[in-house]
Amino acid sequence: MRVKGVIFDCDGTLLDSMGIWQSLEIKIAQESGIALTEEERVVLNANTPVQTARYFHEKYGIGANPQEILSFMDEVLEAFYRHEVEPRRGAVELVEELKRRKVHMTIVSSSPGSLLRLGLERAGIYSCFEEVISSCDMGISKRGPLAILRAQAKMHTEPEETWGFEDSLYAAEVLADQHFGAVGIYDTDEAGTIEQLEQVCDVVLRELDELDIDKFLRGEYRKNESAVG
């Protein structure tokens, strides 16, 4: 079945921005003499900034309160998204081509909406999306389906017509659970290895410019296309 709506993750998928989040978490930990475990880094990868600040304060006693940590994070992140962040290879071209072909597009991200707007405006593609949804601003987690279901409702598409692009394994699993098509975009092993993403997604790419857009829009990347189309 043809693709009519696409839900994009932002950090690590459209924007090359996961490095700033990971380096910020490591910096906070190191300055307090803490070595984060691999398991903690995986957990933090899925957290909103508020959850991360609360985690460091409640588990390790960093800062007078979570807001102190959050204020530091906000200052660093705002400067990065406003002045430094770059799109991933092929991201701008893909979004612009989907818009030209009148495909509905939304963003669903764990990052605050203010940062998403800054980064997408810097890339010149903010206006391409019908809605930019921040699960952080909604007070929910992307580990559940509420945010992507809101995006689907905004686009007025059926599940079999709806695809998501994700670098995080946990978020790709949510797409699959809702019977949406899933394109995995490899970013880091902490987010999801190639092998892990291949177990969940219909197709896995290292860069967005590897996508055959005509094949994609015809729905031919679906592993179970015969069942849904």
C-alpha positions as YAML, in Angstrom:
chain: A
units: angstrom
residues:
- id: 1
  name: MET
  ca: [0.00, 0.00, 0.00]
- id: 2
  name: ARG
  ca: [1.25, 3.48, -0.87]
- id: 3
  name: VAL
  ca: [2.74, 5.63, 1.86]
- id: 4
  name: LYS
  ca: [0.62, 8.68, 2.68]
- id: 5
  name: GLY
  ca: [2.08, 9.82, 5.99]
- id: 6
  name: VAL
  ca: [5.53, 9.84, 7.58]
- id: 7
  name: ILE
  ca: [6.45, 10.37, 11.23]
- id: 8
  name: PHE
  ca: [10.06, 11.44, 11.68]
- id: 9
  name: ASP
  ca: [12.09, 11.27, 14.83]
- id: 10
  name: CYS
  ca: [14.40, 14.27, 15.00]
- id: 11
  name: ASP
  ca: [17.58, 13.77, 17.04]
- id: 12
  name: GLY
  ca: [19.81, 11.15, 15.46]
- id: 13
  name: THR
  ca: [17.42, 10.74, 12.54]
- id: 14
  name: LEU
  ca: [16.99, 14.11, 10.80]
- id: 15
  name: LEU
  ca: [19.50, 16.06, 12.88]
- id: 16
  name: ASP
  ca: [23.02, 14.95, 13.77]
- id: 17
  name: SER
  ca: [22.47, 15.92, 17.38]
- id: 18
  name: MET
  ca: [22.73, 12.86, 19.61]
- id: 19
  name: GLY
  ca: [26.38, 13.60, 20.32]
- id: 20
  name: ILE
  ca: [25.56, 16.77, 22.26]
- id: 21
  name: TRP
  ca: [23.09, 14.89, 24.48]
- id: 22
  name: GLN
  ca: [25.52, 12.08, 25.21]
- id: 23
  name: SER
  ca: [28.47, 14.40, 25.84]
- id: 24
  name: LEU
  ca: [26.32, 16.54, 28.14]
- id: 25
  name: GLU
  ca: [25.26, 13.52, 30.20]
- id: 26
  name: ILE
  ca: [28.88, 12.32, 30.43]
- id: 27
  name: LYS
  ca: [30.06, 15.82, 31.41]
- id: 28
  name: ILE
  ca: [27.52, 16.06, 34.23]
- id: 29
  name: ALA
  ca: [28.50, 12.62, 35.48]
- id: 30
  name: GLN
  ca: [32.27, 13.11, 35.20]
- id: 31
  name: GLU
  ca: [32.23, 16.45, 37.01]
- id: 32
  name: SER
  ca: [30.58, 14.63, 39.91]
- id: 33
  name: GLY
  ca: [33.00, 11.70, 39.80]
- id: 34
  name: ILE
  ca: [30.47, 9.27, 38.34]
- id: 35
  name: ALA
  ca: [31.13, 6.71, 35.60]
- id: 36
  name: LEU
  ca: [27.90, 5.91, 33.77]
- id: 37
  name: THR
  ca: [27.28, 2.24, 33.02]
- id: 38
  name: GLU
  ca: [26.23, 1.01, 29.59]
- id: 39
  name: GLU
  ca: [22.77, 0.29, 30.99]
- id: 40
  name: GLU
  ca: [22.45, 3.85, 32.31]
- id: 41
  name: ARG
  ca: [23.45, 5.33, 28.95]
- id: 42
  name: VAL
  ca: [20.73, 3.29, 27.25]
- id: 43
  name: VAL
  ca: [18.15, 4.53, 29.77]
- id: 44
  name: LEU
  ca: [19.28, 8.14, 29.43]
- id: 45
  name: ASN
  ca: [19.07, 7.87, 25.64]
- id: 46
  name: ALA
  ca: [15.28, 7.56, 25.94]
- id: 47
  name: ASN
  ca: [14.86, 10.22, 28.63]
- id: 48
  name: THR
  ca: [13.55, 13.74, 28.26]
- id: 49
  name: PRO
  ca: [15.76, 16.53, 29.70]
- id: 50
  name: VAL
  ca: [13.50, 16.75, 32.75]
- id: 51
  name: GLN
  ca: [13.81, 13.00, 33.34]
- id: 52
  name: THR
  ca: [17.60, 13.16, 32.93]
- id: 53
  name: ALA
  ca: [17.92, 16.03, 35.42]
- id: 54
  name: ARG
  ca: [15.71, 14.20, 37.90]
- id: 55
  name: TYR
  ca: [17.71, 11.00, 37.42]
- id: 56
  name: PHE
  ca: [21.05, 12.65, 38.21]
- id: 57
  name: HIS
  ca: [19.66, 14.50, 41.22]
- id: 58
  name: GLU
  ca: [17.67, 11.65, 42.75]
- id: 59
  name: LYS
  ca: [20.17, 8.84, 42.14]
- id: 60
  name: TYR
  ca: [23.45, 10.70, 42.65]
- id: 61
  name: GLY
  ca: [22.48, 13.85, 44.57]
- id: 62
  name: ILE
  ca: [23.87, 16.16, 41.89]
- id: 63
  name: GLY
  ca: [22.71, 19.78, 42.16]
- id: 64
  name: ALA
  ca: [20.59, 21.47, 44.79]
- id: 65
  name: ASN
  ca: [17.54, 20.28, 42.85]
- id: 66
  name: PRO
  ca: [16.70, 18.91, 39.37]
- id: 67
  name: GLN
  ca: [16.00, 22.43, 38.07]
- id: 68
  name: GLU
  ca: [19.62, 23.44, 38.65]
- id: 69
  name: ILE
  ca: [20.79, 20.61, 36.37]
- id: 70
  name: LEU
  ca: [18.05, 21.35, 33.86]
- id: 71
  name: SER
  ca: [19.00, 25.04, 33.63]
- id: 72
  name: PHE
  ca: [22.60, 24.10, 32.82]
- id: 73
  name: MET
  ca: [21.43, 21.61, 30.17]
- id: 74
  name: ASP
  ca: [19.03, 24.13, 28.63]
- id: 75
  name: GLU
  ca: [21.75, 26.75, 28.20]
- id: 76
  name: VAL
  ca: [24.14, 24.36, 26.44]
- id: 77
  name: LEU
  ca: [21.47, 22.77, 24.27]
- id: 78
  name: GLU
  ca: [19.85, 26.00, 23.12]
- id: 79
  name: ALA
  ca: [23.19, 27.37, 21.90]
- id: 80
  name: PHE
  ca: [23.91, 24.12, 20.05]
- id: 81
  name: TYR
  ca: [20.54, 23.87, 18.29]
- id: 82
  name: ARG
  ca: [20.54, 27.56, 17.38]
- id: 83
  name: HIS
  ca: [24.10, 27.83, 16.06]
- id: 84
  name: GLU
  ca: [25.75, 24.45, 15.46]
- id: 85
  name: VAL
  ca: [23.46, 21.49, 14.74]
- id: 86
  name: GLU
  ca: [23.57, 20.07, 11.22]
- id: 87
  name: PRO
  ca: [21.11, 17.82, 9.38]
- id: 88
  name: ARG
  ca: [22.07, 14.23, 8.72]
- id: 89
  name: ARG
  ca: [23.15, 13.39, 5.19]
- id: 90
  name: GLY
  ca: [20.17, 13.32, 2.86]
- id: 91
  name: ALA
  ca: [17.69, 14.59, 5.46]
- id: 92
  name: VAL
  ca: [16.85, 17.93, 3.85]
- id: 93
  name: GLU
  ca: [16.57, 16.45, 0.38]
- id: 94
  name: LEU
  ca: [14.28, 13.63, 1.56]
- id: 95
  name: VAL
  ca: [11.94, 15.92, 3.48]
- id: 96
  name: GLU
  ca: [11.72, 18.41, 0.63]
- id: 97
  name: GLU
  ca: [11.00, 15.64, -1.90]
- id: 98
  name: LEU
  ca: [8.27, 14.13, 0.28]
- id: 99
  name: LYS
  ca: [6.70, 17.56, 0.63]
- id: 100
  name: ARG
  ca: [6.87, 18.03, -3.15]
- id: 101
  name: ARG
  ca: [5.02, 14.73, -3.55]
- id: 102
  name: LYS
  ca: [2.38, 15.86, -1.05]
- id: 103
  name: VAL
  ca: [3.16, 13.25, 1.60]
- id: 104
  name: HIS
  ca: [1.92, 14.21, 5.06]
- id: 105
  name: MET
  ca: [4.77, 14.64, 7.55]
- id: 106
  name: THR
  ca: [5.02, 15.11, 11.30]
- id: 107
  name: ILE
  ca: [7.79, 15.06, 13.90]
- id: 108
  name: VAL
  ca: [7.62, 13.05, 17.12]
- id: 109
  name: SER
  ca: [10.57, 13.58, 19.45]
- id: 110
  name: SER
  ca: [11.51, 13.37, 23.12]
- id: 111
  name: SER
  ca: [13.27, 16.72, 22.92]
- id: 112
  name: PRO
  ca: [11.61, 19.98, 24.00]
- id: 113
  name: GLY
  ca: [9.63, 21.69, 21.26]
- id: 114
  name: SER
  ca: [11.71, 24.86, 21.54]
- id: 115
  name: LEU
  ca: [14.88, 22.95, 20.63]
- id: 116
  name: LEU
  ca: [13.16, 21.06, 17.82]
- id: 117
  name: ARG
  ca: [12.04, 24.31, 16.25]
- id: 118
  name: LEU
  ca: [15.52, 25.85, 16.49]
- id: 119
  name: GLY
  ca: [17.20, 22.82, 14.92]
- id: 120
  name: LEU
  ca: [14.65, 22.30, 12.15]
- id: 121
  name: GLU
  ca: [14.61, 26.01, 11.30]
- id: 122
  name: ARG
  ca: [18.40, 25.98, 11.10]
- id: 123
  name: ALA
  ca: [18.10, 23.09, 8.62]
- id: 124
  name: GLY
  ca: [15.42, 25.01, 6.70]
- id: 125
  name: ILE
  ca: [12.73, 22.32, 6.95]
- id: 126
  name: TYR
  ca: [10.57, 23.31, 9.93]
- id: 127
  name: SER
  ca: [7.70, 24.48, 7.71]
- id: 128
  name: CYS
  ca: [7.54, 21.11, 5.93]
- id: 129
  name: PHE
  ca: [5.84, 19.44, 8.89]
- id: 130
  name: GLU
  ca: [2.16, 19.58, 9.72]
- id: 131
  name: GLU
  ca: [2.93, 19.24, 13.41]
- id: 132
  name: VAL
  ca: [6.04, 19.00, 15.56]
- id: 133
  name: ILE
  ca: [5.16, 16.91, 18.60]
- id: 134
  name: SER
  ca: [7.35, 16.90, 21.71]
- id: 135
  name: SER
  ca: [6.62, 14.04, 24.08]
- id: 136
  name: CYS
  ca: [8.64, 16.02, 26.63]
- id: 137
  name: ASP
  ca: [6.22, 18.95, 26.39]
- id: 138
  name: MET
  ca: [3.28, 16.53, 26.53]
- id: 139
  name: GLY
  ca: [4.65, 14.95, 29.71]
- id: 140
  name: ILE
  ca: [4.70, 11.46, 28.21]
- id: 141
  name: SER
  ca: [7.32, 8.97, 27.01]
- id: 142
  name: LYS
  ca: [8.00, 7.79, 23.48]
- id: 143
  name: ARG
  ca: [8.12, 4.30, 24.96]
- id: 144
  name: GLY
  ca: [4.33, 4.41, 24.66]
- id: 145
  name: PRO
  ca: [2.22, 5.03, 21.52]
- id: 146
  name: LEU
  ca: [0.35, 8.22, 22.47]
- id: 147
  name: ALA
  ca: [2.65, 10.64, 20.63]
- id: 148
  name: ILE
  ca: [2.76, 8.71, 17.35]
- id: 149
  name: LEU
  ca: [-0.99, 8.12, 17.46]
- id: 150
  name: ARG
  ca: [-1.48, 11.87, 17.78]
- id: 151
  name: ALA
  ca: [0.78, 12.33, 14.75]
- id: 152
  name: GLN
  ca: [-1.19, 9.75, 12.78]
- id: 153
  name: ALA
  ca: [-4.47, 11.46, 13.66]
- id: 154
  name: LYS
  ca: [-3.06, 14.80, 12.49]
- id: 155
  name: MET
  ca: [-2.14, 13.26, 9.12]
- id: 156
  name: HIS
  ca: [-5.48, 11.40, 8.76]
- id: 157
  name: THR
  ca: [-3.76, 8.22, 7.61]
- id: 158
  name: GLU
  ca: [-4.41, 4.54, 8.23]
- id: 159
  name: PRO
  ca: [-1.73, 2.45, 10.00]
- id: 160
  name: GLU
  ca: [-0.77, 0.62, 6.80]
- id: 161
  name: GLU
  ca: [-0.28, 4.00, 5.05]
- id: 162
  name: THR
  ca: [1.85, 5.39, 7.88]
- id: 163
  name: TRP
  ca: [5.62, 5.02, 8.29]
- id: 164
  name: GLY
  ca: [8.09, 6.19, 10.88]
- id: 165
  name: PHE
  ca: [11.82, 6.92, 10.69]
- id: 166
  name: GLU
  ca: [13.70, 6.14, 13.91]
- id: 167
  name: ASP
  ca: [17.25, 5.64, 15.15]
- id: 168
  name: SER
  ca: [16.20, 4.30, 18.57]
- id: 169
  name: LEU
  ca: [15.30, 0.64, 18.94]
- id: 170
  name: TYR
  ca: [12.66, 1.22, 21.61]
- id: 171
  name: ALA
  ca: [10.84, 3.79, 19.44]
- id: 172
  name: ALA
  ca: [11.01, 1.54, 16.36]
- id: 173
  name: GLU
  ca: [9.39, -1.19, 18.45]
- id: 174
  name: VAL
  ca: [6.51, 1.17, 19.26]
- id: 175
  name: LEU
  ca: [6.02, 1.86, 15.53]
- id: 176
  name: ALA
  ca: [5.94, -1.86, 14.79]
- id: 177
  name: ASP
  ca: [3.49, -2.51, 17.63]
- id: 178
  name: GLN
  ca: [1.07, -0.05, 16.01]
- id: 179
  name: HIS
  ca: [1.52, -1.77, 12.62]
- id: 180
  name: PHE
  ca: [3.20, 1.29, 11.12]
- id: 181
  name: GLY
  ca: [6.01, 0.79, 8.64]
- id: 182
  name: ALA
  ca: [9.41, 1.38, 10.24]
- id: 183
  name: VAL
  ca: [12.62, 2.69, 8.68]
- id: 184
  name: GLY
  ca: [15.59, 2.30, 11.00]
- id: 185
  name: ILE
  ca: [18.35, 4.89, 10.70]
- id: 186
  name: TYR
  ca: [21.55, 3.74, 12.38]
- id: 187
  name: ASP
  ca: [23.16, 6.37, 14.58]
- id: 188
  name: THR
  ca: [24.84, 4.81, 17.64]
- id: 189
  name: ASP
  ca: [24.97, 1.39, 19.24]
- id: 190
  name: GLU
  ca: [23.44, 2.93, 22.38]
- id: 191
  name: ALA
  ca: [20.33, 3.83, 20.39]
- id: 192
  name: GLY
  ca: [20.26, 0.51, 18.55]
- id: 193
  name: THR
  ca: [22.73, -1.62, 16.63]
- id: 194
  name: ILE
  ca: [22.21, -2.44, 12.97]
- id: 195
  name: GLU
  ca: [21.36, -6.01, 13.94]
- id: 196
  name: GLN
  ca: [18.83, -4.94, 16.58]
- id: 197
  name: LEU
  ca: [17.12, -2.50, 14.23]
- id: 198
  name: GLU
  ca: [16.94, -5.15, 11.50]
- id: 199
  name: GLN
  ca: [14.96, -7.39, 13.84]
- id: 200
  name: VAL
  ca: [12.25, -4.74, 14.22]
- id: 201
  name: CYS
  ca: [12.27, -2.47, 11.16]
- id: 202
  name: ASP
  ca: [11.16, -3.08, 7.60]
- id: 203
  name: VAL
  ca: [14.40, -1.59, 6.32]
- id: 204
  name: VAL
  ca: [17.54, -0.21, 7.98]
- id: 205
  name: LEU
  ca: [19.74, 2.52, 6.48]
- id: 206
  name: ARG
  ca: [23.02, 4.05, 7.53]
- id: 207
  name: GLU
  ca: [22.12, 7.36, 5.87]
- id: 208
  name: LEU
  ca: [18.86, 8.78, 4.57]
- id: 209
  name: ASP
  ca: [20.18, 9.25, 1.04]
- id: 210
  name: GLU
  ca: [20.31, 5.44, 0.70]
- id: 211
  name: LEU
  ca: [16.50, 5.33, 0.54]
- id: 212
  name: ASP
  ca: [14.91, 4.61, -2.85]
- id: 213
  name: ILE
  ca: [12.08, 7.10, -2.52]
- id: 214
  name: ASP
  ca: [9.93, 5.64, -5.30]
- id: 215
  name: LYS
  ca: [10.19, 2.14, -3.85]
- id: 216
  name: PHE
  ca: [9.45, 3.58, -0.41]
- id: 217
  name: LEU
  ca: [6.33, 5.46, -1.50]
- id: 218
  name: ARG
  ca: [5.00, 2.34, -3.24]
- id: 219
  name: GLY
  ca: [5.25, 0.56, 0.12]
- id: 220
  name: GLU
  ca: [7.67, -2.01, -1.26]
- id: 221
  name: TYR
  ca: [9.98, -1.93, 1.76]
- id: 222
  name: ARG
  ca: [7.27, -3.56, 3.89]
- id: 223
  name: LYS
  ca: [8.43, -6.95, 5.11]
- id: 224
  name: ASN
  ca: [4.82, -8.07, 5.32]
- id: 225
  name: GLU
  ca: [3.42, -6.05, 2.41]
- id: 226
  name: SER
  ca: [1.23, -8.92, 1.25]
- id: 227
  name: ALA
  ca: [-0.50, -8.92, 4.62]
- id: 228
  name: VAL
  ca: [-1.29, -5.21, 4.72]
- id: 229
  name: GLY
  ca: [-1.56, -4.13, 1.11]
...
